[in-house]
Amino acid sequence: MMALDEIEMANEASPGGTAAKAGARVAQTMRAWVLDGPGKLRLAEKPVPQPAAAEVLVRIGATAVCGTDLEVVSRGAPALVRGGLPFNQNFTPGHEYMGTVAKLGAGVDEFAVGDRVAVEVHAGCGRCERCREGMYTACLNYGMNYPGHDKGHRANGFTTDGGFAEYAVNHVNTLVRVPQAMSDEEATLIVTAGTATYGLDVLGGLIAGQSLAVIGPGAIGLMAVGVAKALGAAPVILIGTQRDRGRLDIGRRFGADEIVTVEEGDPVDAVRRITRGRGVDYAMECSGAPKAVNQAAYMVSRGGRICLAAFAHEPVLVDVAHLVSNNIYVFGIRGEGRSATRRAAALMAERRFPAKLVHTHTFPLAEVPTAIRYAAERVEDAIKVVVKI
């Protein structure tokens, strides 16, 4: 794996910006970051994409750096471009973005030019069994969206060009309206909150009065705390390390009832103590730590549910006999399915939790490699780093 500090930047774009005001003539070219080899980003000039039927052109206002972006830039997966890894394919990463509708494709009347929107990542093919079941984040035609193999699937920043650019095309099904009072930077967090909402939806949906352990106080973990408290969960226990002290403090402000640091003792024992030996109803694993999945298995009560929302970098050991004998359910989620971003946006618009606390740093489009380095290395305790376009 190439270190992110080896990211190379070569500016091939003109010094002037090409962004157009809503309703104004859209430029023909734009600045966009292109992924060459692993860890190698290049600022280039690309044609502005054109929206097809049921699509809009979004003039991007801001894009947040997600942990999965770090995976894509360094390792390639889970991106899949033209049937292979995204390297050297003129691919633009970035998937947590918001912006303004700049142009409408044929038949679009759900939105108007000038509307502020945030975007979901996935627009399923609409034809496979999973999409017909509403599970578009598990589309069976994932990555099938290029000449000769185009079945209509899109996942911006993974299989099609994403948000580290001035413009992107999105299907109307992926758009979520952004309140005028919400800043561009905060609006990029709607997708993150949507992922947390989707995880809680999978676990049970209506969780008022039920208990939740959240492992890992990253952006998704903190959002999971905020959404869970907004839905009435109690107690909500947030688990992290001493290095996470600043994030754990933010977790308190998101509503966490209890904070557990792993250096102070076995987190499973702590959760059992807090719940008087019963264990929690639900656990969300948001850290990717090798031991966390098995710890979650011992934190939940009999019949409990575990949601895995983080990518582990290596296979993990889990006591399957414990899962089976205690009727424990394990779910993996990908992104923000079941239109969870819409519910997350509603909660954020109502200020049900202080989402903007997750945003810690902002950089301009020309400094995407720096933004990625801050996120990867947690420079200045960075949590959500936003690129302002």
N, C-alpha and C positions, 0 to 999 in steps of 0.2 A: 504494500500500500504506500503510495507516495504521500509524503507529508504535505499538508495543506500550505505550509509556508513556502513550498516550492512552486506554487501557482505562478504561472507566467502571464504577464499582461502585455499585449501588443495592440496598440490603439490604431485600428484601421478605419475608424469612423471619422467623418468630418467633425471639426470642433464645434460647430453649431448644432443645437438640438433640432429635432424634426417633429416634436410633438405639436399637435394642432389643437386649438380650442374646440370644444364641443360645438358641432354645427358648422365649423369652418372646413375648408378644403383639407382633406387628409393627404399628407405627403406620400410620395411613392416609395421612399426608402426610410429606414430607421436605424438607430443604434441598437445593437443586441449583442449580448455575450454568447460566444460560441465555445463549446467544449471540444477541445482537440484530444490530446492524450489524457491519461489519468492525472488529475490535479492541474491541468493546463487549460486555463480560460483565456479567451482572446476577445477583445472588444472589436466588433466588425460592423459593417454596414450590410443590412439585408433588406430585401423587398418587404414592404408592408403587406401582411397577408390580407386576403379578401374573404369576407364572410360568405358562406354558401347559404342555402335555404335553411331556415330555423337557427341561424347563427348571427352573432353581432361582432363587430370589431370593437375591442376595448382599448381605449387610450389609457395605458397603465399609469396609476398615480403612485403606488408604493407596492413593494414586494418584500415579504418577510423571509428570512432565512430559516429553513426548517432542518432538523437533524437529518431527515431523509435526503435533503439537498446535498449534505456533506457526503452521504453514502454514494449518491449518483456521481458527484464530481470526482470522488476518489476511487470508487470501486466499479461504478457503472450500474449494477443492479440496485434497486429493482426497476430501473429504466429499461425499456426495450424499444429500440428504434430500428425500423425496417428489419425486424427479425433478429437483431443482434444488440450488442452493447452500444451505448450512445456515443462512444468515442469516435472522433474524426468523421462525423456525419452531419456537420453543420447544424448541430442540435443546440438549442437554447434551453437551459434548465430553469428552475424556479417555478413553484406552484402555488404559493400562498400570496396571492396578489389581489388588489382592488383597482378600480379605475372608473372611467366615464365612458358610456356608450358613445362611440364616434361614428358608427355607420351600421345600418341594418341590412341583413340579408333578406332574400326573398321570403315573403310571407310572415315576417316578424311584426307583430302588433302588440306583443306583451310588454315591450320596452320602447323608449323613445330616445333619440339622440340627446345627450346631456344627462341622462339618468346616471346616478352614482351606484356602482354595484361592487360586490365582492363575488368571488367565484369559488365553486367547488372544483375539485381536480377532475373528477371522473364524469364523463358522459358515455354511458355504456352503448353497446351497439343497438340495443332495443330489439334484437331478433333472437338472441340465444335464450336458453332456459333460465339462466340466472337473471338476466335483465328482465325477462317477463315476470319473474317472481319479485322484482324490485331490488334485487341484489346487484346493482350495476357496478359496485366496486369490485365484484368478483366476476365480472364479465368474462365469458368463455372465449371471447374473441379479443382479449387484451392484446394490444399491440398491432392488431390487424387494421391498419389505417394508411397503407401506402400503396402506390400503383401496383396492380396485379394481386393485391391481398387486402383490399379495402372493404371491410364489412361495417364501417361506420363508427368503430370505437374511437374514443379520444380520452387521453389522460394527460392534460397539459403539464409540462415539466417532467413527464415520464415517457410518454410515447409520441407526443407532439410538442412543438415548441412551447416554452413556458414564459415566465414573467420577468426574467432579467433582460428586459427589452422595453421599447417604448410602446409597442402595440402587441396585442394577441387576439386571436379569434376564439370565441367561446360559444357553445351551444346554449340556447335560451334556458334549457333545463338546469344549467349549472349556475345561473345568475341569482344573486340575492341582493335585494335593495339595501342600500346603506343610508341611514338617517343623515340629514344635512348637518345635524349637531355633532356627528361623530367624525373625528379626525381621520385622515388617510391612514396614518400609522396604526390607530386602533382598529380600523376596519380590516387591516390585513390579519388581525387576530381572530376574526370570525371563523376562518377555516380551522384554526387550532381549537377554538372552543367547540366547533362542530365535530371534530374528532372525539373530543372528550364526551360530548353529548351522545354521539353514536355509541361509544363504549358503554355508557350508562343505559342507553336504550337496549342494547343487546343483553345487558345483565338483568334488566328487569323493568326499565322504563319508569314506572311510578315507584319511587324509592322513599317516599316520605315515611319517616319513623324507622327506617332500616339503616343498618350500619355499613360503613365502607372504609376499607384501608386502601390508601393510595401509596404505591411504592415508587419513589422517584419524583422530586420536586422540580422537574423541568417544566417547560411551557405547557405540555399536555397534562402533566400531573397537577400543576397549579390550577389549570382550567377545570380539571375533573373535580377538584375540591370546590371551586366556585359554583359550578353547575350543580353538583350534588347538594350543596347547602341551599342553593336557590330552589331545589326541588324538595327540600325538607328532610334530607338524610341526617341521621344522628345515631351515634357519634361518627364524625369523619376523622380518621386518623391519617396523618401525613408522615411518611417515613423517608428519611434521607441520611446523609453523612455529615460529619462536622464540616467538611468542605462546603456543604450546602446550607450553612447556617443562614446566610442572607436570604436564600430562597425559602427556607423554612419560615423565616420571619414574615416573608410575603405571604406564605401559606396561611399564617395566622390571620392576616388581613383579608384573605379570601374566605375565611370562616372555619378553618380547621379547628376542631375541638381539642385534639391532642396532637402533639409533635413527638416523634420518636427518632432518635439518632442511633445508628447501628453500633457506634463505638461505645455507647453507654450500656450495652447489653443486647441479648438476643431479641431481635424485633418481634419474633413470634411470641416469646414470653411476654413482651410488653403489650402486644395486642390482646393476648389471652387475659392478662391482668386487667386491662382497661374494660374488657367485655365480661369480666367476672367468670372467666373460664369457658365461655360459650363460643367465642370466635365471632368474626364479623359475617354479615350476610353476603357481602360482596368484597372483592379485591380487584383493583386495577393495577397492573404491573406496567409502569411507564419508564422504567430505568434501563432495561436491557441487560442488567447485571446477571451473571451466570447463575447465582444462587437464588435469585429473586422469585423465579417461578415456583420452585419447591417451597420456599418460605411462604409464598401466597397460599399454597395448598394446605399448609398447616395453620394459617391464620384464619381461614374461613371455617364456618360451622359445618356440620353435616348438612348436605343438601345445598351448600353454598355455591357461589359462582365466581369464576375468575375470568377477567378480561385481559388479554395480552395486547398492549398497544405500542410496544417498543420492539425494535429489531435487536436481537442478540447477535454478537459477532462470532459465536461459536455454538455448537450443540450443547444443550443443557440436560442435566440429569434431573428426573422427576420421579418421585415415589408413586408409580402408577397404582400399585396395590392400595395405597392410602386413598387415592382419588376414587377408585372403584368401590372400596369397602365403605366409603363415606358418601357415595353418591354425589360427588363434586363435579360440577360442569366447568369445562374450560373452553373459552371462545377466543379466537383471534380476529382482530378487525383490521381492515385496510382502509385508511382514509376516513371520510365523513359521510357514510352511507345513510340511506333512508331519509334524505333531505334534512339531515340533522343540522346543517348550517343555518337553515331558516329558523329553527327553534333557538339555536345559539344566538343568532342575530337579534331575535326578539328579546331574549334575556339580557343581552348586552345593551340594547336600546333602552331597556327599563332600568339599567344600572343595578342589576341584581347582584353583581359582583364586580370588583374593580379591575376589569380586564387589562386596562392600560398599564397597570403596574408591571406586567410581564415585559413590556417594551422597554428596553434599556439603552439601546444605541441606534443611531441613524447615520447612514452614509449615502452619498450621491451615487448615481448609476455608474460613474467612472471608477468607483472604488469598491465594486463587488468583491474582488479578491480579498480586500481588507475586511469587508463585512463577513465573509465566509471564515476568515481566520479568527476574527473575534468570536464568532459562534462556536467554532471547533475547539479553540483553546480556552474558551471562557475568559477571555481577556477582560479585565475589570469586572469580573463576575457577570459577564454578559448572559442574558437569558434569550430574549427575542431581539435579534438585530434586524433592522428594517432598512431597505434600500429605497430612498425617495426618488422617484423618477421625475 
